[in-house]
């Protein structure tokens, strides 16, 4: 086995062709960071030129990217599905372009997350000798906003032009706003109409025209001030804090309309030095873990899954009302690996669903375990059934409240500003579907209300 497999991830960098860095595609922060780690793994072990562009990752390596480690299995299972289908558009500025599926296969099985990239991307990530950009993985995986990730890549690509002896190392780069929106993913390049229009346009792609044809739901922050407040300024602050470059920006007008953006990129020596020191500490901290990893088998490096603790729970309930293996993992964790508690909670959910509408079946079971709906003390055995009936009735009432909360949330989803709210939520790298799977409708409604009032979103 190649020892580079055990190289601490923060110590690695990756290279992409400049065409790939400037590509237009849609993806979340988490997807971008997982792909970056996978590309690093491929590059570190690319001794065989004919080997497939395939990387295996483990939950322990990815858990710091997941907001809630308790949901790591479910999150990775979701990401494995959403990564497939994104299309990357690349141009060589010589009249040629290509449209590629980025990831052809992504699976999460037996605690191993496997990513396979499109073979057409090989020349853009391996054997690069010119026209490429080197990116530090420790910077890419530290970002909390997707806009920071993509803007960092774009500006780092231009930074090779920096000369410390001229203009304090300043490098200027200008983008048309429409094309820039597609580059950083706030205009949806996966939309089928965009793909069809690009095919018709051939080598003369008009990104302004493409942007204007997008439905409102497929474009975010249309107004300049919205783009500045929600995308540019947060990325500016995060790059200055975490990377070795920083930038200033200016909107440029054609007539009365701002249609271009000019970036002035500078070296960020102070942050770079602090970042280097922090990175070195991380490397030192990982040395002991690295030595330990070399002493154990590959399969033992993944996070433990408790299938051997309660095999009967998995056998009985995986597939029951669409419960997944990852769902059972989470329920066992919530119950301190007490299979009987999990079974009782699932049975109570089934009973409750017979007479009341349960909008979030998995969420209902989690709450049942967390709040101990079935654990009310009883005087004797004869009263046990009555006690449980009372608890189930309370659960019914709670389910009724959830039904009302769902109706309120459905109304919010139809509001004109809902797309802007979702954009703010997804800046953390988690898709709306994930939020709806984890949080109650009351919690989501409160988050929307706070956003409308200009308050921080707390989830």
NUKOLLO-874918 format. One record per atom (N, C-alpha, C): x, y, z. Coordinates in steps of 0.2 Angstrom, whole numbers, padded with zeros to 4 digits, always signed. Layout:
XYZ ...
***
This chain:
+0004-0006+0000 +0000+0000+0000 +0004+0006+0000 +0002+0011-0004 +0006+0017-0004 +0006+0021+0002 +0011+0023+0005 +0011+0026+0012 +0008+0033+0011 +0008+0036+0005 +0005+0043+0005 -0003+0042+0006 -0005+0036+0006 -0012+0036+0008 -0013+0039+0015 -0008+0038+0020 -0009+0040+0027 -0006+0048+0028 -0004+0051+0022 -0002+0058+0023 -0008+0062+0026 -0007+0066+0032 -0012+0070+0035 -0015+0074+0030 -0021+0075+0029 -0025+0079+0024 -0023+0086+0024 -0022+0089+0030 -0020+0096+0030 -0014+0098+0027 -0009+0093+0026 -0003+0093+0024 -0002+0093+0016 -0008+0092+0013 -0008+0091+0006 -0010+0097+0002 -0009+0097-0005 -0011+0102-0009 -0013+0098-0016 -0017+0102-0020 -0019+0098-0026 -0018+0103-0032 -0018+0101-0038 -0017+0105-0044 -0023+0104-0048 -0026+0109-0051 -0031+0109-0056 -0028+0113-0062 -0031+0111-0068 -0029+0115-0074 -0033+0122-0073 -0030+0127-0076 -0034+0134-0076 -0041+0133-0079 -0042+0129-0084 -0048+0129-0087 -0053+0126-0082 -0051+0121-0078 -0055+0118-0073 -0057+0123-0067 -0052+0127-0065 -0053+0132-0060 -0058+0137-0062 -0058+0139-0068 -0063+0144-0071 -0069+0141-0074 -0070+0134-0073 -0076+0131-0075 -0083+0134-0072 -0088+0133-0075 -0095+0134-0073 -0098+0128-0071 -0100+0128-0064 -0104+0122-0062 -0107+0124-0056 -0112+0119-0054 -0116+0120-0048 -0115+0115-0043 -0113+0117-0037 -0112+0112-0031 -0112+0115-0025 -0113+0112-0019 -0113+0115-0013 -0105+0115-0010 -0105+0118-0004 -0098+0119-0001 -0096+0112+0001 -0100+0108+0004 -0098+0101+0006 -0096+0097+0000 -0100+0097-0005 -0098+0094-0011 -0091+0096-0014 -0090+0102-0014 -0083+0105-0017 -0078+0103-0012 -0079+0103-0006 -0073+0101-0001 -0072+0093-0002 -0077+0089-0002 -0076+0082-0003 -0073+0081-0009 -0074+0084-0015 -0071+0083-0021 -0064+0085-0021 -0062+0090-0017 -0055+0092-0016 -0051+0087-0013 -0054+0084-0007 -0050+0079-0004 -0049+0073-0008 -0055+0071-0012 -0054+0065-0017 -0049+0067-0022 -0049+0073-0025 -0043+0074-0030 -0036+0074-0027 -0036+0076-0021 -0029+0075-0017 -0027+0068-0016 -0032+0064-0015 -0030+0057-0014 -0028+0054-0020 -0032+0055-0026 -0030+0053-0032 -0023+0055-0034 -0022+0061-0033 -0015+0064-0035 -0009+0061-0031 -0011+0060-0025 -0005+0057-0021 -0004+0050-0022 -0008+0046-0026 -0008+0039-0027 -0008+0038-0035 -0006+0043-0039 -0007+0042-0046 -0001+0039-0049 +0002+0033-0047 +0008+0030-0050 +0006+0026-0056 +0000+0024-0057 -0002+0021-0063 -0007+0025-0067 -0004+0027-0073 -0008+0032-0077 -0014+0029-0080 -0015+0023-0080 -0021+0020-0083 -0026+0018-0077 -0024+0019-0071 -0029+0018-0065 -0035+0023-0066 -0041+0020-0064 -0047+0025-0064 -0046+0031-0059 -0049+0036-0061 -0049+0042-0056 -0054+0041-0050 -0052+0036-0046 -0056+0034-0040 -0053+0035-0034 -0056+0038-0029 -0054+0039-0022 -0058+0036-0017 -0055+0033-0012 -0059+0031-0006 -0058+0035+0000 -0063+0038+0003 -0063+0042+0009 -0066+0039+0015 -0065+0041+0021 -0068+0038+0027 -0071+0043+0031 -0076+0041+0035 -0080+0046+0039 -0075+0050+0044 -0070+0047+0047 -0065+0050+0051 -0062+0056+0048 -0061+0055+0041 -0057+0061+0038 -0062+0066+0036 -0068+0065+0036 -0073+0070+0033 -0077+0073+0039 -0077+0070+0045 -0081+0073+0050 -0081+0080+0052 -0075+0083+0051 -0074+0090+0053 -0078+0095+0048 -0079+0092+0042 -0083+0096+0037 -0090+0095+0038 -0093+0090+0042 -0100+0089+0043 -0102+0093+0049 -0107+0098+0049 -0109+0102+0054 -0111+0098+0060 -0114+0092+0060 -0116+0088+0065 -0113+0081+0064 -0108+0079+0068 -0105+0073+0067 -0110+0067+0068 -0115+0068+0072 -0120+0063+0073 -0124+0061+0067 -0124+0065+0062 -0127+0064+0056 -0122+0062+0050 -0116+0061+0052 -0111+0060+0046 -0113+0055+0041 -0116+0049+0043 -0118+0044+0039 -0123+0046+0034 -0128+0049+0037 -0134+0051+0033 -0132+0057+0028 -0127+0061+0030 -0125+0067+0026 -0121+0064+0020 -0116+0059+0022 -0112+0057+0016 -0117+0053+0011 -0122+0049+0014 -0126+0046+0010 -0130+0050+0005 -0132+0056+0008 -0135+0061+0004 -0131+0064-0002 -0124+0066+0001 -0120+0069-0004 -0118+0064-0010 -0118+0057-0008 -0116+0053-0013 -0121+0053-0019 -0127+0055-0017 -0132+0055-0023 -0132+0062-0026 -0131+0067-0022 -0132+0074-0025 -0125+0076-0030 -0120+0073-0028 -0114+0074-0032 -0114+0072-0039 -0118+0067-0041 -0119+0064-0047 -0124+0069-0051 -0122+0071-0057 -0127+0075-0061 -0125+0082-0062 -0120+0084-0058 -0117+0091-0059 -0113+0091-0066 -0115+0096-0070 -0111+0097-0076 -0106+0103-0076 -0100+0101-0078 -0095+0106-0078 -0093+0109-0085 -0094+0115-0086 -0092+0118-0093 -0086+0122-0093 -0081+0120-0097 -0074+0122-0097 -0073+0125-0104 -0070+0131-0104 -0068+0134-0111 -0060+0135-0111 -0057+0135-0116 -0050+0136-0117 -0048+0143-0120 -0053+0147-0121 -0052+0154-0123 -0049+0154-0130 -0050+0148-0134 -0048+0148-0141 -0054+0145-0145 -0059+0146-0143 -0065+0144-0146 -0068+0137-0145 -0064+0134-0140 -0066+0127-0139 -0069+0127-0132 -0074+0122-0131 -0077+0121-0124 -0079+0114-0124 -0080+0112-0118 -0082+0105-0116 -0087+0105-0110 -0092+0100-0111 -0096+0100-0105 -0096+0092-0102 -0094+0092-0096 -0093+0085-0093 -0097+0084-0087 -0099+0078-0086 -0101+0076-0079 -0095+0076-0075 -0095+0079-0069 -0089+0079-0065 -0088+0073-0061 -0093+0070-0058 -0093+0064-0054 -0097+0059-0058 -0095+0053-0060 -0099+0048-0063 -0102+0043-0058 -0098+0042-0053 -0101+0037-0047 -0099+0040-0041 -0103+0040-0036 -0102+0041-0029 -0106+0037-0025 -0103+0033-0020 -0106+0028-0016 -0104+0028-0009 -0109+0027-0005 -0107+0026+0002 -0109+0019+0005 -0105+0015+0006 -0106+0008+0008 -0101+0005+0013 -0104+0002+0018 -0100-0001+0023 -0095+0004+0026 -0097+0010+0027 -0092+0015+0030 -0087+0018+0025 -0087+0017+0019 -0082+0019+0014 -0086+0024+0009 -0083+0030+0008 -0086+0034+0003 -0082+0034-0003 -0084+0032-0008 -0080+0031-0014 -0083+0036-0020 -0078+0040-0023 -0079+0045-0028 -0075+0043-0034 -0079+0043-0040 -0076+0041-0046 -0077+0047-0051 -0072+0050-0053 -0072+0056-0057 -0072+0054-0065 -0075+0059-0069 -0076+0057-0076 -0069+0057-0079 -0068+0052-0083 -0061+0050-0086 -0059+0056-0090 -0063+0060-0093 -0062+0066-0097 -0058+0071-0093 -0058+0071-0086 -0055+0076-0082 -0048+0074-0081 -0046+0069-0083 -0039+0066-0081 -0033+0072-0083 -0034+0074-0089 -0029+0079-0091 -0029+0086-0087 -0035+0087-0084 -0035+0093-0080 -0033+0092-0073 -0031+0086-0070 -0029+0085-0063 -0023+0081-0062 -0021+0078-0068 -0015+0074-0067 -0010+0075-0072 -0003+0075-0071 +0002+0076-0075 +0003+0083-0078 +0000+0088-0074 +0000+0095-0076 +0007+0098-0076 +0009+0101-0081 +0016+0105-0081 +0015+0112-0083 +0010+0114-0085 +0009+0122-0086 +0001+0123-0086 +0000+0130-0085 -0007+0132-0085 -0011+0128-0080 -0008+0128-0074 -0012+0125-0068 -0011+0129-0062 -0016+0128-0057 -0016+0132-0051 -0015+0127-0045 -0010+0128-0040 -0010+0124-0034 -0014+0127-0029 -0017+0123-0025 -0022+0125-0020 -0021+0121-0014 -0020+0124-0008 -0019+0120-0002 -0025+0118+0001 -0025+0111+0002 -0031+0108+0005 -0034+0111+0012 -0029+0113+0016 -0030+0115+0022 -0034+0122+0022 -0033+0126+0017 -0037+0132+0016 -0044+0130+0013 -0044+0126+0008 -0051+0124+0005 -0056+0121+0010 -0053+0117+0014 -0057+0113+0019 -0059+0118+0025 -0056+0123+0026 -0057+0128+0031 -0063+0133+0030 -0065+0134+0024 -0070+0139+0022 -0076+0136+0025 -0081+0141+0027 -0087+0140+0029 -0093+0142+0024 -0090+0146+0019 -0095+0148+0013 -0093+0145+0007 -0097+0143+0003 -0096+0141-0004 -0093+0146-0008 -0096+0152-0008 -0093+0158-0012 -0086+0159-0010 -0084+0158-0004 -0077+0159-0002 -0072+0154-0006 -0075+0148-0006 -0071+0142-0009 -0070+0144-0016 -0075+0146-0020 -0075+0147-0027 -0071+0153-0029 -0072+0159-0025 -0068+0165-0027 -0061+0164-0025 -0059+0160-0020 -0052+0159-0018 -0049+0155-0024 -0052+0150-0027 -0049+0147-0032 -0048+0151-0038 -0053+0155-0040 -0053+0160-0046 -0047+0165-0045 -0047+0168-0039 -0042+0173-0038 -0035+0170-0037 -0034+0164-0034 -0028+0161-0034 -0025+0159-0041 -0029+0158-0045 -0027+0156-0052 -0023+0162-0055 -0025+0168-0054 -0022+0174-0057 -0016+0177-0053 -0015+0174-0047 -0011+0177-0042 -0003+0176-0044 -0002+0171-0049 +0005+0170-0051 +0008+0176-0054 +0004+0180-0056 +0006+0187-0060 +0009+0192-0055 +0008+0190-0048 +0010+0195-0043 +0017+0196-0043 +0019+0203-0043 +0026+0205-0042 +0027+0209-0036 +0030+0207-0031 +0031+0211-0024 +0034+0218-0026 +0037+0219-0031 +0041+0225-0032 +0036+0230-0036 +0030+0228-0038 +0026+0232-0042 +0019+0232-0039 +0017+0238-0037 +0010+0239-0035 +0008+0235-0028 +0013+0234-0024 +0013+0230-0018 +0010+0223-0019 +0012+0221-0025 +0010+0214-0027 +0003+0213-0030 +0000+0219-0031 -0007+0219-0033 -0008+0215-0040 -0013+0211-0041 -0015+0208-0047 -0022+0210-0048 -0024+0213-0054 -0031+0214-0056 -0034+0209-0061 -0040+0207-0059 -0044+0203-0064 -0051+0205-0064 -0054+0205-0070 -0061+0208-0071 -0065+0202-0074 -0071+0201-0072 -0076+0197-0074 -0082+0200-0076 -0086+0198-0081 -0093+0200-0082 -0097+0196-0077 -0102+0200-0074 -0105+0198-0068 -0109+0191-0070 -0112+0191-0076 -0116+0185-0077 -0112+0179-0078 -0106+0179-0081 -0101+0173-0081 -0099+0172-0074 -0097+0177-0070 -0095+0176-0063 -0100+0172-0059 -0106+0174-0060 -0111+0170-0056 -0112+0163-0058 -0111+0161-0064 -0110+0154-0066 -0104+0151-0063 -0099+0155-0063 -0092+0152-0060 -0093+0150-0053 -0096+0154-0049 -0096+0153-0042 -0103+0149-0040 -0107+0147-0045 -0112+0143-0043 -0119+0146-0041 -0119+0152-0041 -0126+0156-0039 -0130+0157-0045 -0128+0155-0051 -0132+0154-0057 -0132+0146-0059 -0137+0143-0060 -0137+0136-0060 -0136+0133-0067 -0129+0131-0068 -0127+0128-0074 -0130+0121-0075 -0133+0118-0070 -0136+0112-0071 -0143+0112-0075 -0146+0118-0075 -0152+0119-0078 -0152+0116-0085 -0157+0112-0087 -0157+0109-0094 -0157+0114-0099 -0161+0120-0098 -0161+0125-0103 -0154+0128-0105 -0150+0129-0099 -0143+0131-0100 -0139+0126-0104 -0140+0120-0103 -0136+0115-0107 -0138+0115-0114 -0144+0115-0115 -0147+0115-0122 -0144+0122-0126 -0145+0127-0122 -0143+0134-0126 -0135+0134-0127 -0131+0131-0123 -0124+0131-0124 -0122+0126-0130 -0126+0121-0130 -0125+0116-0136 -0126+0120-0143 -0132+0124-0142 -0133+0128-0148 -0128+0134-0150 -0126+0137-0145 -0121+0142-0146 -0114+0140-0148 -0112+0134-0147 -0106+0132-0149 -0100+0135-0146 -0096+0138-0150 -0090+0141-0147 -0091+0149-0145 -0097+0151-0146 -0098+0158-0145 -0104+0159-0139 -0101+0157-0133 -0106+0156-0128 -0107+0163-0125 -0113+0165-0125 -0115+0172-0122 -0118+0171-0115 -0114+0172-0110 -0116+0170-0103 -0122+0175-0100 -0121+0182-0103 -0126+0186-0101 -0133+0184-0104 -0134+0182-0110 -0140+0179-0113 -0142+0173-0109 -0138+0169-0107 -0140+0163-0103 -0142+0164-0097 -0139+0169-0093 -0142+0171-0087 -0149+0174-0087 -0150+0178-0092 -0156+0181-0093 -0162+0176-0094 -0160+0171-0097 -0165+0166-0098 -0167+0161-0093 -0163+0161-0087 -0164+0157-0082 -0170+0159-0078 -0174+0154-0075 -0179+0155-0071 -0177+0158-0064 -0181+0162-0061 -0179+0165-0055 -0176+0161-0050 -0179+0155-0049 -0177+0150-0044 -0169+0147-0046 -0167+0148-0052 -0160+0146-0054 -0155+0151-0053 -0157+0157-0051 -0152+0163-0050 -0153+0166-0044 -0147+0167-0040 -0148+0170-0034 -0144+0177-0034 -0147+0182-0029 -0144+0188-0028 -0143+0192-0035 -0149+0193-0038 -0149+0197-0044 -0146+0204-0044 -0148+0207-0039 -0146+0214-0038 -0139+0215-0035 -0136+0220-0038 -0129+0221-0036 -0128+0221-0028 -0132+0225-0025 -0131+0226-0018 -0132+0219-0014 -0137+0215-0017 -0138+0208-0014 -0131+0204-0015 -0128+0204-0021 -0122+0200-0022 -0117+0203-0018 -0116+0209-0017 -0111+0212-0012 -0112+0210-0005 -0118+0210-0003 -0119+0209+0005 -0118+0202+0006 -0121+0197+0002 -0122+0190+0003 -0116+0186+0001 -0112+0188-0004 -0107+0184-0008 -0100+0187-0007 -0100+0193-0010 -0093+0196-0011 -0090+0198-0004 -0093+0202+0000 -0090+0204+0007 -0089+0198+0011 -0094+0193+0012 -0092+0187+0016 -0086+0184+0014 -0085+0183+0007 -0079+0180+0005 -0073+0184+0006 -0074+0190+0005 -0068+0195+0006 -0065+0194+0013 -0070+0194+0018 -0068+0193+0025 -0065+0186+0027 -0068+0181+0024 -0065+0174+0025 -0058+0173+0022 -0057+0176+0016 -0051+0175+0013 -0045+0178+0016 -0047+0184+0019 -0042+0188+0023 -0040+0185+0029 -0045+0181+0032 -0044+0178+0038 -0040+0171+0038 -0041+0168+0032 -0039+0161+0032 -0034+0159+0026 -0033+0164+0021 -0029+0162+0016 -0023+0167+0015 -0019+0166+0010 -0013+0170+0009 -0014+0175+0004 -0020+0176+0002 -0022+0182-0003 -0028+0186+0000 -0029+0192-0002 -0034+0196+0000 -0036+0200-0006 -0042+0203-0006 -0044+0207-0012 -0048+0213-0010 -0049+0218-0015 -0053+0223-0015 -0057+0222-0021 -0063+0225-0022 -0067+0225-0028 -0071+0231-0029 -0073+0231-0036 -0077+0237-0038 -0081+0235-0043 -0088+0237-0043 -0092+0236-0048 -0091+0241-0054 -0091+0239-0060 -0090+0243-0066 -0096+0243-0070 -0098+0249-0073 -0104+0250-0076 -0104+0251-0084 -0109+0249-0087 -0110+0250-0094 -0116+0254-0094 -0116+0261-0095 -0122+0265-0094 -0123+0265-0087 -0130+0264-0085 -0132+0264-0078 -0132+0258-0075 -0130+0253-0078 -0130+0246-0075 -0123+0243-0074 -0122+0240-0068 -0116+0237-0066 -0116+0230-0069 -0112+0229-0074 -0112+0222-0077 -0105+0219-0077 -0100+0222-0073 -0093+0219-0072 -0091+0220-0065 -0086+0216-0063 -0083+0216-0057 -0076+0216-0058 -0072+0221-0054 -0065+0221-0055 -0062+0219-0048 -0058+0214-0048 -0055+0212-0041 -0047+0214-0042 -0045+0217-0036 -0038+0219-0035 -0036+0214-0029 -0031+0210-0031 -0029+0204-0027 -0022+0206-0024 -0021+0205-0018 -0015+0207-0014 -0012+0201-0010 -0006+0200-0009 -0003+0195-0004 -0006+0197+0003 -0007+0192+0006 -0010+0192+0013 -0005+0189+0018 +0001+0192+0019 +0007+0189+0022 +0005+0188+0030 +0001+0192+0033 +0000+0191+0040 -0004+0185+0041 -0010+0184+0037 -0014+0178+0038 -0010+0172+0035 -0006+0173+0030 -0002+0167+0028 +0002+0165+0033 +0006+0169+0036 +0010+0167+0042 +0007+0163+0047 +0001+0166+0049 -0003+0163+0055 -0005+0156+0052 -0007+0156+0046 -0010+0150+0043 -0005+0145+0043 +0001+0147+0041 +0007+0142+0040 +0008+0139+0047 +0008+0143+0052 +0010+0141+0059 +0004+0136+0061 -0002+0138+0060 -0007+0134+0062 -0007+0127+0058 -0005+0127+0052 -0005+0121+0048 +0001+0117+0051 +0006+0120+0053 +0012+0116+0055 +0010+0112+0062 +0006+0116+0066 +0003+0113+0072 -0001+0107+0071 -0005+0108+0066 -0010+0102+0064 -0006+0096+0061 +0000+0097+0058 +0004+0092+0055 +0007+0088+0061 +0010+0092+0066 +0013+0089+0071 +0008+0085+0075 +0002+0088+0076 -0003+0084+0080 -0005+0078+0077 -0004+0077+0070 -0007+0071+0067 -0001+0066+0066 +0005+0068+0068 +0010+0063+0068 +0009+0056+0072 +0007+0057+0078 +0005+0051+0082 -0001+0047+0079 -0006+0051+0076 -0011+0047+0073 -0009+0044+0066 -0004+0047+0063 -0001+0044+0057 +0003+0037+0058 +0007+0037+0064 +0010+0031+0065 +0005+0026+0067 +0000+0028+0071 -0005+0023+0073 -0008+0020+0067 -0010+0024+0062 -0014+0022+0056 -0010+0017+0052 -0003+0017+0052 +0001+0013+0049 +0001+0006+0052 -0001+0005+0058 +0000-0001+0062 -0007-0005+0061 -0012-0002+0059 -0018-0006+0058 -0020-0007+0051 -0025-0011+0050 -0027-0013+0043 -0032-0007+0041 -0032-0007+0034 -0036-0001+0031 -0043-0001+0033 -0046-0007+0034 -0053-0006+0036 -0055-0004+0043 -0050-0004+0047 -0051-0002+0054 -0050+0006+0055 -0048+0009+0049 -0047+0016+0049 -0054+0020+0049 -0059+0017+0047 -0066+0020+0046 -0069+0020+0053 -0074+0025+0054 -0078+0025+0060 -0082+0019+0061 -0082+0017+0067 -0085+0011+0069 -0093+0012+0068 -0096+0006+0065 -0103+0006+0065 -0106+0001+0069 -0111+0002+0073 -0113-0003+0078 -0117-0009+0076 -0116-0011+0070 -0120-0017+0067 -0119-0023+0071 -0113-0024+0074 -0112-0030+0078 -0115-0030+0085 -0117-0024+0087 -0120-0023+0094 -0127-0025+0094 -0131-0023+0089 -0138-0024+0089 -0140-0027+0082 -0138-0032+0079 -0139-0035+0073 -0146-0036+0071 -0150-0038+0077 -0157-0039+0076 -0161-0033+0074 -0159-0027+0076 -0162-0020+0075 -0161-0019+0068 -0155-0020+0065 -0154-0018+0058 -0158-0023+0054 -0158-0029+0055 -0162-0034+0051 -0169-0033+0051 -0172-0031+0057 -0179-0029+0057 -0181-0023+0054 -0177-0018+0055 -0180-0011+0053 -0177-0007+0047 -0171-0010+0045 -0168-0007+0039 -0173-0008+0033 -0176-0003+0030 -0181-0004+0025 -0188-0003+0027 -0189-0003+0034 -0195-0002+0037 -0197+0005+0037 -0203+0007+0033 -0205+0014+0032 -0199+0018+0030 -0195+0015+0025 -0190+0019+0022 -0184+0021+0026 -0183+0017+0032 -0178+0019+0037 -0171+0016+0033 -0166+0019+0034 -0160+0017+0031 -0155+0014+0036 -0150+0011+0034 -0145+0009+0039 -0142+0015+0043 -0141+0020+0039 -0138+0026+0043 -0143+0029+0048 -0150+0028+0046 -0155+0030+0051 -0154+0026+0058 -0153+0020+0057 -0153+0015+0063 -0146+0017+0066 -0141+0018+0063 -0135+0020+0066 -0136+0026+0071 -0140+0031+0068 -0141+0037+0072 -0146+0036+0078 -0151+0032+0077 -0155+0030+0082 -0152+0026+0088 -0147+0022+0086 -0144+0018+0091 -0139+0023+0095 -0136+0027+0092 -0132+0032+0095 -0136+0036+0100 -0142+0038+0098 -0146+0042+0102 -0149+0039+0108 -0149+0032+0108 -0152+0028+0113 -0146+0025+0117 -0140+0027+0116 -0134+0024+0119 -0134+0016+0118 -0135+0015+0111 -0135+0008+0109 -0139+0003+0112 -0145+0005+0114 -0150+0001+0117 -0155-0001+0112 -0155-0007+0109 -0159-0009+0104 -0166-0009+0106 -0168-0011+0112 -0175-0011+0114 -0178-0004+0114 -0174+0001+0116 -0177+0008+0116 -0178+0010+0108 -0174+0008+0104 -0175+0010+0097 -0181+0006+0094 -0182+0000+0096 -0188-0004+0094 -0194-0001+0096 -0194+0001+0103 -0200+0004+0106 -0202+0010+0103 -0197+0014+0101 -0198+0021+0098 -0201+0020+0091 -0198+0016+0087 -0201+0014+0081 -0208+0012+0081 -0210+0007+0086 -0216+0005+0086 -0221+0010+0088 -0219+0015+0093 -0223+0020+0095 -0225+0025+0089 -0220+0026+0085 -0221+0030+0079 -0226+0027+0074 -0225+0020+0073 -0230+0017+0069 -0237+0018+0072 -0238+0017+0078 -0244+0018+0082 -0247+0025+0081 -0243+0030+0082 -0245+0037+0081 -0247+0038+0074 -0244+0035+0069 -0245+0037+0062 -0252+0034+0060 -0255+0029+0064 -0261+0027+0062 -0267+0032+0062 -0266+0036+0067 -0272+0041+0068 -0270+0048+0068 -0263+0050+0067 -0261+0056+0066 -0256+0057+0060 -0256+0063+0057 -0251+0064+0052 -0244+0065+0055 -0239+0061+0053 -0232+0062+0055 -0228+0065+0049 -0226+0071+0049 -0223+0074+0043 -0216+0072+0042 -0213+0070+0048 -0206+0069+0048 -0205+0062+0052 -0205+0057+0049 -0205+0050+0053 -0199+0049+0057 -0193+0050+0054 -0187+0049+0057 -0186+0054+0063 -0188+0060+0061 -0187+0066+0066 -0192+0064+0072 -0198+0061+0071 -0202+0059+0077 -0199+0054+0081 -0196+0049+0078 -0193+0044+0082 -0187+0047+0086 -0183+0051+0083 -0177+0054+0087 -0180+0058+0093 -0185+0062+0092 -0188+0066+0097 -0190+0061+0103 -0193+0055+0101 -0196+0050+0105 -0191+0048+0110 -0185+0046+0107 -0179+0044+0111 -0176+0049+0115 -0175+0055+0112 -0172+0060+0116 -0176+0063+0122 -0182+0063+0121 -0187+0066+0126 -0190+0060+0131 -0188+0054+0129 -0191+0048+0133 -0198+0048+0134 -0202+0048+0128 -0209+0048+0128 -0212+0041+0131 -0208+0036+0131 -0210+0030+0133 -0208+0028+0140 -0204+0033+0143 -0201+0031+0150 -0204+0034+0156 -0210+0036+0156 -0214+0039+0161 -0214+0033+0167 -0212+0035+0173 -0212+0030+0178 -0219+0027+0180 -0220+0021+0181 -0226+0018+0182 -0226+0014+0189 -0232+0014+0192 -0233+0011+0199 -0232+0004+0199 -0235+0000+0195 -0235-0007+0194 -0236-0009+0187 -0235-0016+0186 -0236-0018+0179 -0242-0017+0176 -0248-0017+0180 -0255-0016+0178 -0256-0009+0175 -0252-0004+0177 -0253+0002+0175 -0248+0004+0169 -0244+0000+0167 -0239+0001+0162 -0242+0003+0155 -0247-0001+0153 -0251+0000+0147 -0254+0007+0147 -0257+0008+0152 -0261+0015+0153 -0256+0020+0152 -0250+0020+0155 -0245+0025+0155 -0243+0026+0148 -0241+0020+0144 -0239+0021+0137 -0244+0024+0133 -0251+0022+0134 -0256+0025+0130 -0256+0033+0131 -0255+0035+0137 -0255+0042+0138 -0249+0046+0134 -0244+0042+0134 -0238+0045+0131 -0239+0045+0123 -0242+0040+0121 -0244+0040+0113 -0249+0045+0112 -0254+0046+0116 -0259+0052+0115 -0255+0058+0114 -0250+0059+0119 -0246+0066+0119 -0242+0066+0112 -0240+0060+0110 -0236+0060+0104 -0241+0062+0098 -0247+0059+0098 -0252+0061+0093 -0253+0069+0093 -0254+0072+0099 -0255+0079+0099 -0249+0083+0096 -0243+0080+0098 -0237+0083+0095 -0236+0083+0088 -0239+0077+0085 -0239+0076+0078 -0244+0081+0074 -0250+0082+0078 -0254+0087+0075 -0251+0094+0075 -0247+0095+0080 -0244+0102+0080 -0239+0102+0074 -0235+0096+0073 -0231+0096+0067 -0234+0097+0060 -0240+0094+0060 -0244+0095+0054 -0246+0102+0052 -0248+0106+0058 -0249+0113+0057 -0243+0117+0055 -0237+0115+0058 -0231+0118+0057 -0229+0117+0050 -0230+0111+0047 -0228+0109+0040 -0232+0114+0035 -0239+0115+0037 -0243+0119+0033 -0240+0126+0033 -0238+0129+0038 -0235+0135+0039 -0228+0135+0034 -0224+0130+0035 -0218+0130+0031 -0219+0129+0024 -0224+0126+0022 -0226+0125+0015 -0228+0132+0012 -0231+0136+0016 -0233+0143+0014 -0227+0147+0013 -0222+0147+0018 -0216+0150+0017 -0212+0149+0011 -0212+0142+0009 -0208+0140+0003 -0211+0143-0003 -0217+0146-0003 -0220+0149-0009 -0219+0156-0009 -0216+0159-0004 -0215+0166-0004 -0209+0168-0009 -0210+0175-0012 -0205+0177-0017 -0198+0177-0014 -0197+0178-0008 -0190+0179-0005 -0187+0172-0003 -0191+0167-0004 -0188+0160-0001 -0182+0158-0004 -0181+0160-0010 -0175+0158-0014 -0169+0161-0011 -0170+0168-0009 -0164+0171-0006 -0163+0168+0001 -0168+0166+0005 -0167+0163+0011 -0163+0157+0011 -0165+0153+0006 -0162+0146+0005 -0154+0147+0003 -0153+0152-0001 -0146+0154-0003 -0142+0155+0004 -0144+0159+0008 -0141+0160+0014 -0140+0154+0018 -0145+0150+0019 -0144+0143+0022 -0139+0139+0019 -0139+0138+0013 -0135+0134+0009 -0128+0136+0009 -0126+0142+0011 -0119+0145+0011 -0115+0140+0016 -0118+0137+0020 -0114+0133+0025 -0113+0126+0022 -0115+0125+0016 -0113+0119+0012 -0118+0113+0013 -0124+0115+0016 -0129+0109+0017 -0135+0111+0013 -0138+0107+0009 -0143+0108+0005 -0150+0108+0009 -0155+0112+0006 -0161+0113+0010 -0164+0106+0012 -0164+0101+0008 -0166+0094+0010 -0163+0092+0016 -0157+0093+0017 -0154+0091+0023 -0157+0094+0029 -0158+0101+0029 -0160+0105+0034 -0167+0102+0036 -0171+0101+0031 -0178+0098+0032 -0178+0091+0035 -0173+0087+0034 -0173+0081+0037 -0171+0081+0044 -0167+0086+0046 -0164+0086+0053 -0168+0090+0058 -0171+0096+0055 -0174+0101+0060 -0182+0101+0059 -0185+0103+0064 -0193+0103+0064 -0195+0109+0060 -0201+0108+0058 -0204+0114+0054 -0204+0120+0058 -0206+0120+0064 -0206+0125+0069 -0199+0129+0069 -0193+0125+0069 -0187+0127+0070 -0185+0131+0063 -0187+0128+0057 -0186+0131+0051 -0189+0137+0050 -0196+0137+0052 -0200+0143+0052 -0197+0149+0056 -0194+0147+0062 -0191+0152+0066 -0184+0155+0063 -0181+0150+0059 -0175+0153+0056 -0177+0158+0050 -0182+0156+0047 -0184+0161+0041 -0186+0168+0045 -0190+0167+0050 -0192+0173+0053 -0186+0178+0056 -0181+0174+0059 -0175+0178+0061 -0172+0181+0055 -0171+0177+0049 -0168+0180+0043 -0172+0186+0041 -0178+0186+0041 -0182+0192+0039 -0181+0198+0043 -0180+0197+0049 -0179+0202+0054 -0172+0204+0054 -0167+0201+0050 -0160+0203+0050 -0156+0200+0056 -0159+0195+0059 -0156+0192+0065 -0151+0186+0062 -0146+0184+0066 -0142+0178+0064 -0147+0172+0064 -0146+0167+0060 -0149+0161+0059 -0146+0156+0064 -0150+0154+0069 -0147+0149+0074 -0151+0142+0073 -0147+0137+0071 -0150+0130+0070 -0145+0125+0073 
***
